């Protein structure tokens, strides 16, 4: 795995991280803009879609940070309770319960905030406002959204496993860092496609 050795490597790592973040949040935003323009009967050009994505980029980054924090806090709280209840033996039953609860919390938040990105791009809501908007829009339809989410997630999981397997196979070539970055970028784009394919 690539480890920064000097100032040049640090700047390179920062640039790669920024590029990876762009490829993670920009394609879904562009797809959302294009789908909305087509839905309302407007001409959806590539430039318009990409421009809307980059115009919303600062808010997209803040939204991504909020989502990661919310998922992390929810799952961290469950793990903390597991440690308090199950320690010191950590029996299999309690561990399984914690894993199920963590997965349930992740799925619930994912479903409730399924429309956060469209609200941010199309309605130009702020990072917190789009979460509130999504929470209101998904009320009453979350079981159906969950079914769609699971159906769209399975192909993406298979692709992630395939990319990880290819990356391990390239580890001995000396270009593992470049291959890992390229495959990670491809996975982000594919993930964005599957997320908004429905």
Rosetta silent file (secondary structure, phi, psi, omega in degrees, C-alpha in Angstrom):
SEQUENCE: XXXXXXXXXXXXXXXXXXXXXXXXXXXXXXXXXXXXXXXXXXXXXXXXXXXXXXXXXXXXXXXXXXXXXXXXXXXXXXXXXXXXXXXXXXXXXXXXXXXXXXXXXXXXXXXXXXXXXXXXXXXXXXXXXXXXXXXXXXXXXXXXXXXXXXXXXXXXXXXXXXXXXXXXXXXXXXXXXXXXXXXXXXXXXXXXXXXXXX
SCORE:     score description
SCORE:     0.000 S_00000001
   1 L     0.000  139.857 -176.573    0.000    0.000    0.000 S_00000001
   2 L   -67.417  129.905  177.946    1.271    3.458   -0.907 S_00000001
   3 L  -125.233  125.200 -179.853    2.756    5.388    2.032 S_00000001
   4 L   -60.042  133.982 -178.555    3.768    9.066    1.702 S_00000001
   5 L  -110.084  -16.583 -178.019    7.531    9.451    2.130 S_00000001
   6 L  -160.403 -176.668 -179.154    7.965   13.214    1.747 S_00000001
   7 H   -57.654  -39.000  179.163    6.238   16.546    1.008 S_00000001
   8 H   -62.361  -41.418  179.055    5.824   15.622   -2.647 S_00000001
   9 H   -67.258  -34.440  178.729    4.104   12.363   -1.764 S_00000001
  10 H   -65.110  -44.557  178.587    1.839   14.169    0.690 S_00000001
  11 H   -65.316  -38.102  177.393    0.713   16.609   -1.990 S_00000001
  12 H   -63.585  -42.289  178.716    0.230   13.747   -4.425 S_00000001
  13 H   -62.714  -41.486  179.354   -1.874   11.881   -1.853 S_00000001
  14 H   -64.439  -41.597  179.309   -3.974   15.005   -1.236 S_00000001
  15 H   -64.568  -42.430  178.268   -4.503   15.505   -4.968 S_00000001
  16 H   -64.975  -38.504  178.265   -5.519   11.868   -5.440 S_00000001
  17 H   -64.268  -42.913  178.464   -7.883   12.096   -2.468 S_00000001
  18 H   -63.917  -41.849  178.782   -9.506   15.234   -3.901 S_00000001
  19 H   -64.402  -40.515  177.861   -9.835   13.590   -7.313 S_00000001
  20 H   -63.333  -39.099  178.963  -11.374   10.490   -5.740 S_00000001
  21 H   -65.237  -40.390  177.817  -13.853   12.689   -3.851 S_00000001
  22 H   -61.075  -45.905 -178.640  -14.786   14.478   -7.073 S_00000001
  23 H   -69.338  -20.341 -179.893  -15.397   11.180   -8.864 S_00000001
  24 H   -80.427  -41.273 -173.206  -17.466    9.953   -5.920 S_00000001
  25 H  -101.220  -25.783 -175.106  -19.911   12.863   -5.627 S_00000001
  26 H   -72.551  -46.222 -178.859  -19.883   14.505   -9.074 S_00000001
  27 H   -59.033  -46.706  177.494  -21.225   11.659  -11.288 S_00000001
  28 H   -60.188  -36.809  178.901  -24.368   11.007   -9.188 S_00000001
  29 H   -66.332  -41.678  178.462  -25.053   14.756   -9.092 S_00000001
  30 H   -65.176  -41.412  178.130  -24.647   15.052  -12.863 S_00000001
  31 H   -62.691  -40.745  179.180  -26.890   12.024  -13.446 S_00000001
  32 H   -61.733  -46.202  179.683  -29.515   13.529  -11.140 S_00000001
  33 H   -61.815  -44.026 -179.121  -29.475   16.839  -13.011 S_00000001
  34 H   -65.075  -42.597  179.279  -29.715   15.128  -16.388 S_00000001
  35 H   -63.453  -40.448  179.836  -32.578   12.873  -15.272 S_00000001
  36 H   -65.874  -44.667  179.777  -34.519   15.842  -13.882 S_00000001
  37 H   -61.248  -40.636  177.865  -34.074   17.908  -17.053 S_00000001
  38 H   -66.810  -37.407 -178.048  -35.286   14.991  -19.174 S_00000001
  39 H   -64.434  -37.559 -177.955  -38.239   14.390  -16.864 S_00000001
  40 L   -90.902    6.718  174.790  -39.529   17.961  -17.207 S_00000001
  41 L    83.510   15.882  177.827  -39.037   17.937  -20.986 S_00000001
  42 L   -94.990  158.143  178.362  -35.970   20.153  -21.140 S_00000001
  43 L   -72.625  119.675 -177.213  -32.890   19.495  -23.236 S_00000001
  44 L  -100.337   99.184 -179.998  -30.398   17.746  -20.985 S_00000001
  45 L   -91.105  159.167  178.106  -26.910   18.505  -22.267 S_00000001
  46 H   -63.911  -42.814 -179.482  -23.682   17.035  -20.956 S_00000001
  47 H   -62.951  -40.519  178.899  -22.300   20.478  -20.157 S_00000001
  48 H   -64.069  -42.131 -178.566  -25.388   21.489  -18.204 S_00000001
  49 H   -66.793  -45.829  179.889  -25.308   18.313  -16.135 S_00000001
  50 H   -66.759  -39.843  179.132  -21.605   18.541  -15.353 S_00000001
  51 H   -61.935  -41.351  177.517  -21.862   22.263  -14.629 S_00000001
  52 H   -63.820  -38.164  179.786  -24.668   21.697  -12.135 S_00000001
  53 H   -63.960  -45.653 -177.964  -22.628   18.984  -10.431 S_00000001
  54 H   -74.815  -27.201  174.877  -19.571   21.182   -9.996 S_00000001
  55 H   -65.883  -32.760 -179.349  -21.672   24.169   -8.931 S_00000001
  56 L   -92.212    3.461 -172.303  -23.041   22.032   -6.116 S_00000001
  57 H   -56.664  -46.401  179.525  -19.658   20.478   -5.291 S_00000001
  58 H   -59.020  -41.337  178.843  -18.995   22.339   -1.980 S_00000001
  59 H   -69.682  -33.162  177.552  -22.467   21.384   -0.694 S_00000001
  60 H   -64.434  -40.906  178.921  -21.976   17.829   -1.972 S_00000001
  61 H   -64.007  -44.532  178.388  -18.760   17.492    0.009 S_00000001
  62 H   -62.563  -38.934  177.625  -20.450   18.785    3.167 S_00000001
  63 H   -63.427  -44.027  179.097  -23.344   16.366    2.596 S_00000001
  64 H   -60.225  -40.953  179.004  -20.925   13.447    2.203 S_00000001
  65 H   -64.704  -43.812  179.308  -19.212   14.428    5.465 S_00000001
  66 H   -61.867  -41.278 -179.809  -22.557   14.682    7.291 S_00000001
  67 H   -65.505  -44.383  179.232  -23.629   11.275    6.011 S_00000001
  68 H   -63.107  -39.598  178.747  -20.360    9.631    7.033 S_00000001
  69 H   -66.060  -42.565 -177.983  -20.575   11.219   10.487 S_00000001
  70 H   -65.219  -43.724  177.826  -24.201   10.167   10.966 S_00000001
  71 H   -63.893  -43.276 -179.062  -23.504    6.577    9.924 S_00000001
  72 H   -64.502  -41.228  179.320  -20.390    6.478   12.066 S_00000001
  73 H   -65.583  -44.656 -179.168  -22.122    7.882   15.140 S_00000001
  74 H   -61.674  -47.806 -178.734  -25.073    5.489   14.813 S_00000001
  75 H   -72.056  -35.294  177.865  -22.890    2.423   14.375 S_00000001
  76 H   -64.278  -38.138  178.556  -20.368    3.615   16.972 S_00000001
  77 H   -64.325  -40.956  178.713  -23.127    4.019   19.560 S_00000001
  78 H   -64.501  -42.744  178.742  -24.326    0.479   18.906 S_00000001
  79 H   -66.089  -35.763  177.610  -20.795   -0.890   19.248 S_00000001
  80 H   -63.756  -43.274  177.838  -20.306    1.094   22.454 S_00000001
  81 H   -64.444  -36.044  177.462  -23.463   -0.419   23.918 S_00000001
  82 H   -60.854  -44.613 -179.437  -22.228   -3.855   22.824 S_00000001
  83 H   -62.119  -40.138 -179.517  -18.998   -3.351   24.728 S_00000001
  84 H   -67.811  -38.160 -174.777  -20.900   -2.272   27.830 S_00000001
  85 H   -86.159  -44.079 -170.962  -23.364   -5.170   27.691 S_00000001
  86 H   -90.477  -21.194 -178.947  -21.315   -8.029   26.264 S_00000001
  87 L   -63.450  147.545    2.352  -17.884   -7.394   27.806 S_00000001
  88 L   -94.440   -1.807 -173.280  -15.784   -9.214   28.791 S_00000001
  89 L   -83.554  -31.653 -177.192  -16.985  -12.418   27.105 S_00000001
  90 L    51.914   59.208 -179.824  -18.449  -10.950   23.887 S_00000001
  91 L   -60.624  153.263 -177.142  -20.745  -13.903   23.388 S_00000001
  92 H   -58.847  -39.040 -178.336  -21.746  -14.737   19.826 S_00000001
  93 H   -60.579  -47.392  179.125  -25.390  -13.889   20.506 S_00000001
  94 H   -66.270  -37.969  178.782  -24.673  -10.330   21.636 S_00000001
  95 H   -63.427  -42.521  178.065  -22.220   -9.812   18.785 S_00000001
  96 H   -63.332  -42.619  178.169  -24.818  -10.954   16.268 S_00000001
  97 H   -59.884  -43.214 -179.679  -27.426   -8.634   17.805 S_00000001
  98 H   -63.650  -41.493  179.271  -25.017   -5.698   17.556 S_00000001
  99 H   -64.771  -41.207  178.501  -24.242   -6.449   13.917 S_00000001
 100 H   -64.343  -43.998  179.131  -27.933   -6.707   13.051 S_00000001
 101 H   -64.402  -40.411  178.738  -28.695   -3.441   14.840 S_00000001
 102 H   -63.653  -42.651  177.928  -25.790   -1.689   13.122 S_00000001
 103 H   -64.863  -40.079  179.193  -26.972   -2.908    9.716 S_00000001
 104 H   -64.182  -41.858  178.674  -30.547   -1.869   10.518 S_00000001
 105 H   -63.065  -42.767  179.474  -29.395    1.613   11.558 S_00000001
 106 H   -63.058  -46.126 -179.220  -27.365    1.987    8.360 S_00000001
 107 H   -65.038  -40.741 -179.754  -30.260    0.835    6.165 S_00000001
 108 H   -62.157  -46.777  179.880  -32.767    3.075    7.945 S_00000001
 109 H   -66.154  -38.301  178.667  -30.617    6.174    7.511 S_00000001
 110 H   -62.206  -42.257  179.544  -29.854    5.253    3.899 S_00000001
 111 H   -69.056  -46.027 -177.834  -33.553    4.915    3.113 S_00000001
 112 H   -62.864  -31.763 -178.035  -34.588    8.058    5.012 S_00000001
 113 L  -108.714   23.818 -179.938  -31.928   10.125    3.216 S_00000001
 114 L   -58.642  -34.571 -175.880  -32.279    8.419   -0.169 S_00000001
 115 L  -101.479   15.854 -178.847  -33.448   11.669   -1.791 S_00000001
 116 H   -64.669  -44.679 -177.782  -30.969   13.982   -0.098 S_00000001
 117 H   -67.151  -45.165  174.319  -28.734   14.356   -3.132 S_00000001
 118 H   -58.578  -38.349  178.212  -31.588   15.092   -5.582 S_00000001
 119 H   -64.603  -35.954 -179.815  -32.943   17.671   -3.140 S_00000001
 120 H   -70.327  -43.067 -175.680  -29.509   19.270   -2.937 S_00000001
 121 H   -78.853  -47.821 -173.069  -28.927   19.369   -6.698 S_00000001
 122 H   -81.185  -48.106 -179.007  -32.426   20.050   -8.028 S_00000001
 123 L   -88.407   -5.566  178.622  -33.944   22.132   -5.233 S_00000001
 124 L    57.724   38.584  176.613  -30.547   23.617   -4.327 S_00000001
 125 L   -77.115  159.574  176.051  -31.072   22.896   -0.649 S_00000001
 126 L   -76.140  173.656 -178.157  -28.216   23.085    1.805 S_00000001
 127 H   -57.492  -42.290  179.125  -26.551   19.997    3.276 S_00000001
 128 H   -78.825  -39.728  179.471  -28.830   19.926    6.334 S_00000001
 129 H   -61.398  -36.573 -179.576  -31.903   21.147    4.454 S_00000001
 130 H   -70.787  -30.320  175.551  -31.640   18.352    1.892 S_00000001
 131 H   -67.172  -43.238  177.209  -31.531   15.761    4.687 S_00000001
 132 H   -63.318  -42.259 -179.747  -34.717   17.220    6.189 S_00000001
 133 H   -63.027  -44.108  178.787  -36.345   17.344    2.761 S_00000001
 134 H   -63.565  -40.697  178.684  -35.455   13.720    2.050 S_00000001
 135 H   -57.892  -41.796 -179.618  -36.770   12.654    5.460 S_00000001
 136 H   -71.673  -40.943 -176.343  -40.139   14.249    4.628 S_00000001
 137 H   -70.054  -31.653 -177.297  -40.306   12.930    1.058 S_00000001
 138 H   -86.738   -8.417 -179.686  -39.526    9.325    1.984 S_00000001
 139 L   -59.727  129.657  178.375  -42.065    9.143    4.808 S_00000001
 140 L    89.355  -11.369 -179.382  -44.631    6.443    4.073 S_00000001
 141 L  -126.137   16.643 -171.469  -42.649    4.848    1.224 S_00000001
 142 H   -71.104  -29.328  177.811  -39.523    3.653    3.031 S_00000001
 143 H   -66.977  -39.948  177.790  -40.258   -0.083    2.752 S_00000001
 144 H   -67.983  -38.911  176.991  -40.505    0.218   -1.033 S_00000001
 145 H   -63.615  -39.354  177.942  -37.347    2.318   -1.141 S_00000001
 146 H   -60.227  -42.129  179.367  -35.596   -0.333    0.961 S_00000001
 147 H   -62.412  -44.013  178.650  -36.557   -3.027   -1.564 S_00000001
 148 H   -64.475  -42.171  179.996  -35.185   -0.931   -4.438 S_00000001
 149 H   -59.292  -44.824 -179.740  -32.041   -0.134   -2.453 S_00000001
 150 H   -65.495  -40.434 -179.647  -31.334   -3.813   -1.804 S_00000001
 151 H   -65.765  -37.160 -179.358  -31.914   -4.757   -5.447 S_00000001
 152 H   -80.166  -22.417 -176.726  -29.567   -2.030   -6.663 S_00000001
 153 H   -79.570  -34.549 -176.099  -26.928   -2.728   -4.027 S_00000001
 154 H   -58.029  -48.137  177.229  -26.387   -6.413   -4.807 S_00000001
 155 H   -61.488  -36.589 -179.876  -24.841   -5.873   -8.279 S_00000001
 156 H   -65.407  -39.235  177.827  -22.627   -3.122   -6.854 S_00000001
 157 H   -62.198  -42.561  178.510  -21.394   -5.444   -4.080 S_00000001
 158 H   -61.523  -41.017  179.337  -20.490   -8.071   -6.669 S_00000001
 159 H   -66.442  -39.822  178.390  -18.564   -5.490   -8.674 S_00000001
 160 H   -61.106  -43.568  177.910  -16.730   -4.305   -5.544 S_00000001
 161 H   -62.703  -40.896  179.606  -15.644   -7.882   -4.770 S_00000001
 162 H   -63.926  -44.163  179.456  -14.480   -8.342   -8.361 S_00000001
 163 H   -64.490  -38.822  177.839  -12.474   -5.116   -8.298 S_00000001
 164 H   -64.608  -39.323  178.843  -10.889   -6.087   -4.964 S_00000001
 165 H   -65.679  -41.450  177.700   -9.903   -9.466   -6.385 S_00000001
 166 H   -64.520  -40.712 -179.747   -8.341   -7.834   -9.461 S_00000001
 167 H   -62.237  -41.701  177.956   -6.502   -5.355   -7.239 S_00000001
 168 H   -63.753  -36.304  179.519   -4.966   -8.176   -5.172 S_00000001
 169 H   -67.455  -25.549 -179.795   -3.841   -9.879   -8.349 S_00000001
 170 L   -92.018   -2.174 -172.867   -1.992   -6.731   -9.418 S_00000001
 171 H   -62.023  -30.774 -176.191   -0.310   -6.190   -6.036 S_00000001
 172 H   -81.704   -4.103 -174.559    2.895   -7.938   -7.067 S_00000001
 173 H   -83.511  -11.229 -177.928    3.432   -5.759  -10.147 S_00000001
 174 L    90.077   -9.265  179.437    4.741   -2.728   -8.255 S_00000001
 175 L  -110.845   30.573 -173.537    1.886   -0.520   -9.516 S_00000001
 176 H   -62.083  -39.108 -177.505   -0.560   -1.541   -6.789 S_00000001
 177 H   -64.233  -42.862 -179.897   -1.225    2.040   -5.638 S_00000001
 178 H   -67.206  -43.437  179.579   -2.114    3.221   -9.153 S_00000001
 179 H   -62.985  -43.056 -179.734   -4.243    0.155   -9.822 S_00000001
 180 H   -61.569  -42.542  179.181   -6.013    0.534   -6.468 S_00000001
 181 H   -65.055  -44.712 -178.940   -6.795    4.190   -7.169 S_00000001
 182 H   -62.520  -43.124 -179.986   -8.018    3.478  -10.697 S_00000001
 183 H   -69.558  -36.187  176.724  -10.251    0.627   -9.539 S_00000001
 184 H   -63.568  -40.491  177.308  -11.547    2.691   -6.627 S_00000001
 185 H   -63.836  -44.067  178.120  -12.478    5.488   -9.025 S_00000001
 186 H   -62.015  -40.207  179.495  -14.222    3.023  -11.334 S_00000001
 187 H   -63.818  -38.387  179.407  -16.084    1.547   -8.369 S_00000001
 188 H   -64.416  -42.085  179.853  -17.264    5.012   -7.313 S_00000001
 189 H   -66.652  -44.179  178.021  -18.599    5.737  -10.805 S_00000001
 190 H   -63.516  -40.420  177.906  -20.303    2.347  -11.057 S_00000001
 191 H   -62.228  -41.137  176.985  -21.729    2.798   -7.569 S_00000001
 192 H   -63.484  -38.162  178.236  -23.142    6.167   -8.507 S_00000001
 193 H   -63.216  -48.630 -179.716  -24.732    4.660  -11.617 S_00000001
 194 H   -64.730  -33.474 -178.352  -26.408    1.862   -9.682 S_00000001
 195 H   -63.123  -39.749 -175.256  -27.519    4.281   -6.955 S_00000001
 196 H  -106.393   10.687  179.617  -29.450    6.442   -9.418 S_00000001
 197 L   -68.046  -26.932 -179.620  -30.380    3.799  -11.969 S_00000001
 198 L   -90.825    0.000    0.000  -33.789    3.446  -10.342 S_00000001
